[in-house]
């Protein structure tokens, strides 16, 4: 009995050591968020591959994604919103519309190697070239994005170029112009003039 217990213990230890050898080391992806003055950086969603792994940023902007297996991941960060009481002119001088704005973070491509090493590439905006970035990730939100599009202001030119208004104006012009075109020599209709010409010839 004692020999059987020793054999089982040795087999379990061997299996555990074999699992430690064969299983690749896991990595921890960490970083910190920062944004322009007035934007909130706490409680923002940080996701890998659209939601395979999700975490939220802490009060200081830091975030942690533990136990990440080797592979290539796309790291996306939720836009930092701006409180309603913040002045848009002070937050985004380039924005002419006084709309509620947020600040977009770059997108990151994260590669976890078989040895647990983490390599990061940064995409500052869609279609931008890849730039090497450090790990832990230092993400700064600077690109202003509107949460909604401001309705264009009404103008006379915009009213005149409206297809419905153009059709109404065209039909009204035809109603006014057609009677004037049909009046010739004080008589209505082209037929009356043709008859008068024939009578004069005969």
Secondary structure, 3 states (H helix, E strand, C coil): CHHHHHHHHHHHHHHHHHHHHHCCCCEEEEEEEEECCCECCCCCEEEECCCCEEEECCCCCEEEEEEECCEEEEEEECCEEECCCCCHHHHCCCCCCCCCEEEECCEEEEEECCCCCEEEEEECCCCCCCEEECCCEEEEECEEEECCCCCCCCCHHHHHCCHHHHHHHHHHHHHHHHHHHHEECCEECHHHHHHHHHHHHC
